[in-house]
Amino acid sequence: MTSLIAQPRFDCAVAANEACVHCGQVVATAGQRFCCAGCEAVHGLLRAEHLDRYYELRGPQGVPVVDLAKRRDRKWLEAISQRVSSSEGLSRVELDAQGMHCSACVWLLEELFRRQPSSLSLLVNPALGRLVLTVGQEFPLADFVAKVESFGYVVGPRRRDDTSSSRGLLMRFGVCVALSMNVMSFSIAEYAGLAAGPVFRLFESVELLLATAAVLVGGSVFLRAAWGAIRARALHLDLPIALGIALAYAGSVAAWATHRPPYFDTLTVFVTLMLLGRFLQQRVLEKNRRQLLSDGAAGSLLTRRVAEGKTRVVPVGDLSRDDNLSIAPGDLVPVDARLVSAEARCSLDWINGESYPRSYLAGDVIPAGAFNVGDRAITAAAACSFEESALGDILRTPARSLDRRGTESAFLRRLAPLYVVAVLVLATTAFVTWSLITHDLVRALSVTTAMLVVTCPCAFGIATPLAYELVGAGLRKRGLYVRSADFLDKAPRVSRVVFDKTGT
């Protein structure tokens, strides 16, 4: 899986200083109206369909069009279309979509849907990239998908998961904001001069309860991460954060028990700010990935299998040796297959980069990954199962998951061990020194906690994710989508970009 998805753009001609009529990007040559053929085609469609209001809703700056319609596999539509046409009442169809960016996109999709027969309602969720259609029996689903994709969007079956790790962090952050605000409200009385008495003690006890809730709700995120790093024998920035939270809580409880000033307000605000940084860090990758249509790896590939005189669309993972396949024009050959038809013309550009198609005769073996570029369907017998196919090996290569290591930058991973060691040495030195000088463990613990809080990597925990979010947002506006957290760290070392000859 690549780190960056680029949409067509021509920065080599910035000197031209003229903007594309559709997307606002810089055009390649003075006097041109569009930066690419995709923008020109979509602009013409919008004008022809009298959908000019799209530009009013979108604003002056848009997004360049990327032509992904080539070789779009729509076999997944057959089963859904058959279900819609065979149902007696209304049908609910959920689709994933790529390319939605603003309210203008939502309006355009709703307008295209409204113009179709038997269309009842359309719910567009641009955050998830989800379309939920409620349609009647006569709704032309295939025509609607083709029309939507003609405007530069890409539609596929629902595969995205609605669950989001950043959503849980956002809920924790909201709870901790409320807790910290209440703790600070009770602390105002102390700062205003209330220093003793039953009311003062009651306020401190309430602060203790609220701070405990904040540590359980928000601090547990960093405590679990730090414990996981310790079990993996790794030094992570979550370790000093977790120590700071744990010691600040322990020190405040000890101070409360011995009638000394606690730090419950500082503790809750500290936990809240750390959660904010973690939320921003998680959100940037999820937001970028949701801009892209999920490929689903091997699970998204379908093919037509012929058995007992009937042709059925099946996942390629269900193929076995000697299965009869019907490969329509433009379809992928999912496994090595022996040609049964008289002849076939297939393109191997995905395999070897050659743009000229190759001819095959009956009995020849067509390699997995070839495309049927002829004008008629061909029949072939699978020479192996998908499990044995070379294409299967490629698609089964696991993509980097959204685990903790995959969502942090290489900069933080390099910095973490050095920083953690330095902080732990300073904190240990402070604790030992104050214990020997004052012989007061509570005081030594308070000083150590202050040391951990002051040296806590707040700037790295908040400023760095925020910087990555701002850079990611700026790249998205220019048609570039960052899919892995460490790309921005690797980008300065890129000295050469190579494009192959197949039109990439």
VOGU-3710 file (C-alpha; in Angstrom, 3 decimals, decimal comma):
1> mtsliaqprf> 0,000/0,000/0,000  1,501/3,334/-0,970  2,006/6,211/1,432  0,598/8,857/-0,866  -2,266/9,066/-3,323  -1,869/11,879/-5,827  -4,514/13,492/-7,985  -3,508/14,981/-11,339  -1,941/18,365/-11,113  0,688/20,306/-13,043
11> dcavaaneac> 2,876/22,309/-10,681  5,632/22,573/-13,265  3,918/25,608/-14,795  3,310/27,812/-11,802  4,680/30,658/-13,861  1,541/30,543/-15,939  -0,312/31,819/-12,851  -3,736/30,915/-14,227  -6,317/28,859/-12,372  -8,323/25,878/-13,594
21> vhcgqvvata> -11,974/26,824/-14,094  -13,161/23,691/-12,257  -10,769/23,147/-9,347  -8,756/26,378/-9,082  -5,380/24,651/-9,435  -2,604/26,205/-11,513  -2,834/25,296/-15,218  0,123/24,113/-17,244  0,065/26,679/-20,050  -1,071/30,275/-20,227
31> gqrfccagce> -4,456/30,506/-21,911  -5,645/27,053/-20,856  -8,889/26,877/-18,861  -8,391/23,490/-17,206  -5,498/21,780/-15,466  -6,382/18,325/-16,806  -8,852/16,459/-18,996  -10,720/15,193/-15,949  -11,579/18,694/-14,748  -12,614/19,707/-18,257
41> avhgllraeh> -14,911/16,695/-18,622  -16,585/17,211/-15,230  -17,013/20,923/-15,870  -18,708/20,143/-19,162  -21,014/17,613/-17,497  -22,038/20,079/-14,811  -22,894/22,672/-17,453  -24,713/20,206/-19,675  -26,807/18,845/-16,796  -27,582/22,368/-15,520
51> ldryyelrgp> -25,843/21,678/-12,209  -23,927/24,964/-12,114  -25,025/25,603/-8,517  -22,291/23,160/-7,524  -19,737/25,961/-7,935  -21,770/28,370/-5,809  -21,932/25,887/-2,931  -18,322/24,772/-3,219  -16,630/28,177/-3,259  -13,647/29,347/-5,284
61> qgvpvvdlak> -11,248/26,511/-4,412  -12,137/22,959/-5,388  -10,441/19,616/-5,778  -8,876/18,333/-9,020  -10,561/15,369/-10,683  -8,803/12,038/-10,750  -9,937/9,615/-13,437  -10,372/6,297/-11,649  -13,168/5,046/-13,863  -10,786/3,142/-16,116
71> rrdrkwleai> -11,158/-0,590/-15,501  -13,688/-0,015/-12,740  -15,035/-3,416/-11,815  -18,797/-3,175/-11,337  -19,617/-6,861/-11,013  -20,559/-6,162/-7,388  -23,499/-4,156/-8,758  -25,144/-7,139/-10,381  -26,293/-8,847/-7,186  -27,452/-5,564/-5,620
81> sqrvsssegl> -29,302/-4,491/-8,755  -30,988/-7,882/-8,949  -32,083/-7,592/-5,315  -33,543/-4,121/-5,932  -35,380/-5,118/-9,112  -36,810/-8,302/-7,584  -38,056/-6,708/-4,354  -41,760/-5,924/-4,178  -41,420/-2,903/-1,893  -38,678/-0,424/-1,074
91> srveldaqgm> -35,015/-1,426/-0,876  -32,218/0,013/1,230  -28,799/0,126/-0,426  -25,587/1,194/1,328  -22,577/2,160/-0,774  -19,113/3,545/-0,073  -17,973/6,570/-2,076  -14,643/8,270/-2,662  -14,222/11,929/-3,561  -16,746/13,740/-1,338
101> hcsacvwlle> -15,165/16,894/0,042  -17,779/19,556/0,827  -21,450/20,497/0,880  -21,359/20,986/-2,893  -20,560/17,290/-3,329  -23,476/16,366/-1,088  -25,821/18,606/-3,077  -24,595/17,192/-6,400  -25,109/13,580/-5,329  -28,565/14,357/-3,966
111> elfrrqpssl> -29,503/16,137/-7,189  -28,312/13,234/-9,346  -30,279/10,839/-7,158  -33,433/12,979/-7,303  -33,439/12,860/-11,106  -33,647/9,056/-11,163  -37,006/7,207/-11,279  -38,213/5,386/-8,125  -35,828/7,398/-5,933  -37,227/7,963/-2,454
121> sllvnpalgr> -34,432/9,227/-0,197  -30,655/9,541/-0,129  -28,590/9,994/3,023  -25,057/11,247/2,305  -22,439/10,959/5,051  -19,266/12,658/3,784  -17,418/11,940/7,044  -17,729/8,185/6,506  -17,906/8,357/2,701  -21,244/6,566/2,836
131> lvltvgqefp> -24,363/6,701/0,633  -27,602/5,207/1,978  -30,263/4,897/-0,727  -33,939/4,069/-0,267  -35,281/3,161/-3,707  -38,125/1,426/-5,462  -38,159/-1,542/-7,780  -37,605/0,536/-10,936  -34,566/2,430/-9,671  -31,681/2,147/-12,235
141> ladfvakves> -28,861/1,520/-9,769  -26,226/0,785/-12,417  -27,070/3,965/-14,332  -26,971/6,017/-11,131  -23,527/4,658/-10,178  -22,224/5,291/-13,697  -23,574/8,853/-13,616  -22,003/9,540/-10,216  -18,625/8,185/-11,333  -18,756/10,309/-14,496
151> fgyvvgprrr> -18,395/13,335/-12,203  -15,137/12,045/-10,739  -16,419/10,119/-7,715  -15,797/6,418/-7,186  -18,529/4,154/-5,799  -18,220/0,657/-4,362  -20,039/-1,763/-2,065  -20,072/-0,974/1,616  -16,909/-2,283/3,230  -15,817/0,448/5,622
161> ddtsssrgll> -16,233/-0,145/9,327  -18,113/2,578/11,190  -16,012/2,066/14,296  -13,375/4,673/14,987  -10,688/4,749/17,650  -10,694/8,550/17,561  -14,402/8,553/18,404  -13,667/6,839/21,715  -10,893/9,332/22,410  -13,263/12,195/21,633
171> mrfgvcvals> -15,798/10,883/24,141  -13,094/10,538/26,796  -11,858/14,032/25,994  -15,364/15,496/26,391  -15,827/13,790/29,750  -12,430/15,004/30,981  -13,181/18,569/29,838  -16,347/18,538/31,940  -14,508/17,041/34,931  -11,620/19,524/34,743
181> mnvmsfsiae> -14,001/22,493/34,484  -15,828/21,335/37,597  -12,571/20,763/39,493  -11,393/24,262/38,565  -14,733/25,686/39,704  -14,250/24,188/43,169  -10,600/25,309/43,208  -11,572/28,966/42,710  -12,765/29,109/46,309  -9,351/27,973/47,532
191> yaglaagpvf> -7,507/30,471/45,335  -9,862/33,174/46,623  -8,803/32,543/50,211  -10,821/29,616/51,569  -8,184/27,618/53,462  -9,890/25,697/56,280  -13,205/24,544/57,627  -15,815/21,943/56,679  -16,707/23,666/53,380  -13,056/23,726/52,355
201> rlfesvelll> -12,705/20,037/53,184  -15,901/19,214/51,300  -14,635/21,030/48,198  -11,310/19,150/48,328  -13,136/15,824/48,697  -15,295/16,594/45,659  -12,152/17,515/43,719  -10,646/14,158/44,731  -13,660/12,282/43,357  -13,662/14,253/40,089
211> ataavlvggs> -9,894/13,850/39,638  -10,207/10,105/40,253  -12,847/9,925/37,519  -10,570/11,878/35,151  -7,675/9,492/35,780  -9,913/6,467/35,200  -11,508/7,874/32,034  -8,605/9,707/30,411  -5,465/8,663/32,221  -6,153/4,986/31,601
221> vflraawgai> -5,390/5,549/27,883  -1,779/6,431/28,686  -1,423/3,996/31,590  -2,419/1,070/29,352  -0,118/2,263/26,555  2,803/2,664/28,966  2,229/-0,794/30,424  2,104/-2,271/26,934  5,414/-0,570/26,083  7,011/-1,918/29,266
231> raralhldlp> 5,827/-5,436/28,481  7,304/-5,048/24,979  10,555/-3,781/26,542  10,293/-0,477/24,709  10,662/3,111/25,886  7,737/5,192/24,707  6,669/8,798/25,269  3,551/7,471/26,966  5,734/6,253/29,822  6,641/9,693/31,295
241> ialgialaya> 3,070/10,853/30,634  1,698/7,851/32,525  4,211/8,328/35,360  3,318/12,011/35,577  -0,402/11,166/35,801  0,135/8,375/38,340  2,479/10,355/40,579  0,434/13,541/40,315  -2,627/11,598/41,425  -0,754/9,752/44,191
251> gsvaawathr> 0,906/12,954/45,390  -2,380/14,856/45,403  -4,123/12,077/47,337  -1,249/12,007/49,844  -1,424/15,801/50,181  -5,202/15,632/50,667  -4,806/12,955/53,371  -2,148/14,979/55,223  -4,040/18,305/54,845  -1,550/19,760/52,390
261> ppyfdtltvf> -2,440/21,606/49,148  -3,319/19,025/46,437  -3,003/19,468/42,687  -6,311/18,065/41,469  -7,001/20,966/39,090  -3,559/20,689/37,473  -3,948/16,921/37,187  -7,321/17,011/35,416  -6,233/19,745/32,976  -3,050/17,794/32,261
271> vtlmllgrfl> -5,005/14,623/31,439  -7,425/16,595/29,244  -4,666/18,229/27,198  -2,881/14,919/26,676  -6,124/13,385/25,405  -6,532/16,287/23,000  -3,129/15,587/21,492  -3,838/11,876/21,170  -7,207/12,563/19,523  -5,671/14,889/16,933
281> qqrvleknrr> -2,990/12,337/16,186  -5,540/9,581/15,538  -7,969/11,784/13,664  -5,610/12,868/10,897  -4,995/9,325/9,615  -8,617/8,244/9,903  -9,780/11,329/8,068  -7,342/10,771/5,218  -8,155/7,077/4,870  -11,886/7,783/4,728
291> qllsdgaags> -11,299/10,055/1,737  -10,305/6,920/-0,182  -12,511/4,066/-1,294  -11,567/0,943/0,612  -9,969/-1,565/-1,718  -10,741/-4,513/0,537  -7,737/-6,395/-0,894  -8,688/-9,827/-2,236  -12,152/-9,615/-0,689  -13,112/-6,835/-3,096
301> lltrrvaegk> -12,293/-8,795/-6,273  -15,137/-10,630/-7,968  -15,257/-12,868/-11,009  -17,842/-14,826/-13,005  -17,807/-18,597/-12,540  -19,751/-20,872/-14,869  -21,208/-24,005/-13,290  -24,065/-26,222/-14,494  -24,832/-23,806/-17,290  -25,292/-20,848/-14,925
311> trvvpvgdls> -22,998/-17,869/-14,514  -22,597/-16,506/-10,993  -20,540/-13,644/-9,618  -18,314/-15,008/-6,839  -15,345/-13,719/-4,796  -12,039/-14,725/-6,330  -11,135/-16,456/-3,075  -13,762/-19,113/-3,855  -12,040/-20,226/-7,063  -10,607/-23,710/-7,335
321> rddnlsiapg> -8,584/-25,533/-9,953  -10,528/-26,392/-13,172  -13,336/-23,893/-12,448  -14,768/-22,476/-15,678  -14,497/-18,690/-15,832  -16,228/-16,130/-18,017  -13,995/-13,082/-18,404  -15,939/-10,102/-19,753  -14,229/-7,251/-21,669  -12,262/-5,157/-19,183
331> dlvpvdarlv> -12,327/-7,855/-16,490  -9,332/-9,135/-14,571  -8,042/-12,692/-14,948  -7,767/-13,586/-11,233  -5,782/-16,840/-11,575  -3,599/-18,501/-14,169  -6,228/-19,763/-16,630  -6,081/-21,970/-19,733  -7,968/-20,369/-22,618  -10,974/-22,357/-23,845
341> saearcsldw> -12,222/-19,771/-26,354  -10,699/-19,619/-29,808  -8,614/-16,510/-29,120  -8,233/-13,598/-26,713  -6,408/-10,275/-26,448  -5,170/-9,410/-22,962  -3,202/-6,517/-21,547  -0,299/-7,304/-19,215  0,579/-3,710/-18,371  -0,236/-4,261/-14,702
351> ingesyprsy> 2,269/-7,136/-14,699  5,172/-6,075/-16,894  4,453/-2,456/-17,806  3,968/-3,194/-21,518  1,088/-1,138/-22,885  0,544/-3,267/-26,028  -1,895/-6,193/-25,590  -0,864/-9,767/-26,257  -2,841/-12,326/-28,260  -3,607/-15,813/-26,920
361> lagdvipaga> -4,951/-18,912/-28,684  -7,007/-21,799/-27,333  -4,916/-23,857/-24,918  -2,602/-21,006/-23,958  -2,305/-20,071/-20,277  -3,199/-16,470/-19,470  -1,314/-15,246/-16,379  -3,145/-13,971/-13,324  -3,376/-10,181/-13,356  -4,019/-9,828/-17,074
371> fnvgdraita> -7,022/-7,872/-18,363  -9,326/-8,863/-21,197  -9,072/-5,944/-23,639  -10,953/-7,673/-26,449  -14,473/-6,800/-27,546  -16,089/-10,059/-26,370  -16,107/-12,289/-23,297  -13,693/-15,195/-23,179  -13,984/-18,577/-21,497  -11,073/-20,063/-19,565
381> aaacsfeesa> -10,425/-22,876/-17,086  -8,617/-22,056/-13,860  -5,175/-23,668/-13,854  -4,901/-23,231/-10,072  -6,918/-22,069/-7,091  -6,769/-18,477/-5,924  -4,799/-19,602/-2,875  -2,064/-20,836/-5,242  -2,234/-17,783/-7,506  0,592/-15,260/-7,631
391> lgdilrtpar> -2,038/-12,517/-7,548  -3,355/-13,976/-4,306  0,097/-13,753/-2,729  0,312/-10,066/-3,599  -3,154/-9,193/-2,307  -2,712/-11,161/0,905  0,269/-9,014/1,906  -1,057/-7,331/5,048  -1,296/-3,559/5,003  -0,060/-1,676/8,015
401> sldrrgtesa> -2,870/-1,567/10,525  -3,915/1,371/12,630  -2,036/0,178/15,681  -0,197/2,415/18,062  3,133/2,191/16,225  1,495/2,719/12,837  -0,140/5,996/13,884  2,890/7,787/15,269  5,634/9,509/13,353  9,190/8,288/12,948
411> flrrlaplyv> 10,327/11,508/14,602  8,543/10,586/17,835  9,825/7,011/17,678  13,430/8,227/17,428  12,968/10,831/20,121  11,078/8,686/22,634  13,901/6,479/24,027  16,310/9,368/24,546  13,692/11,620/26,050  12,238/8,969/28,366
421> vavlvlatta> 15,660/8,002/29,720  16,531/11,642/30,412  13,220/12,319/32,174  13,448/9,177/34,309  17,012/10,029/35,354  15,984/13,572/36,346  12,905/12,358/38,246  14,862/9,688/40,124  17,592/12,173/40,989  15,017/14,659/42,274
431> fvtwslithd> 13,277/12,043/44,436  16,511/10,732/45,981  17,922/14,223/46,570  14,814/15,625/48,271  14,377/12,462/50,346  17,928/12,739/51,685  17,728/16,493/52,290  14,249/16,816/53,815  13,561/13,253/55,054  10,003/13,930/53,941
441> lvralsvtta> 8,755/11,319/51,455  5,548/13,240/50,732  7,550/16,341/49,869  9,983/14,306/47,757  7,074/12,722/45,957  5,581/16,153/45,308  8,847/17,441/43,851  9,220/14,336/41,671  5,670/14,743/40,411  6,336/18,387/39,576
451> mlvvtcpcaf> 9,468/17,312/37,701  7,522/14,784/35,629  4,704/17,233/34,900  7,097/20,019/33,895  9,190/17,729/31,688  6,169/15,927/30,249  6,280/15,995/26,440  3,193/18,192/26,134  4,620/19,934/23,072  5,273/16,597/21,382
461> giatplayel> 1,927/15,190/22,505  -0,124/18,164/21,259  1,910/20,374/18,924  3,312/17,546/16,789  -0,071/15,897/16,024  -1,558/19,323/15,371  1,251/20,136/12,946  0,697/16,851/11,124  -3,047/17,563/10,943  -2,455/21,021/9,448
471> vgaglrkrgl> 0,018/19,669/6,894  -2,361/16,829/6,010  -5,235/19,282/5,530  -3,069/21,461/3,289  -2,052/18,485/1,172  -5,659/17,328/0,834  -6,604/20,725/-0,578  -3,970/20,187/-3,256  -5,107/16,696/-4,149  -2,601/14,678/-2,092
481> yvrsadfldk> -3,661/12,140/0,558  -1,230/10,919/3,220  -2,047/7,328/4,197  0,827/6,453/6,568  1,987/8,448/9,559  5,712/8,345/8,740  5,433/9,685/5,172  6,032/13,301/6,220  9,195/12,207/8,032  10,426/10,357/4,938
491> aprvsrvvfd> 9,469/13,052/2,418  12,535/15,310/2,996  14,781/12,374/2,044  13,037/11,789/-1,297  15,390/12,944/-4,044  13,865/11,314/-7,120  10,344/10,329/-8,219  10,035/7,744/-10,997  6,904/7,298/-13,137  6,454/4,132/-15,156
501> ktgt> 5,409/4,136/-18,798  1,843/2,890/-18,337  0,379/6,328/-17,716  0,778/6,631/-13,937
//
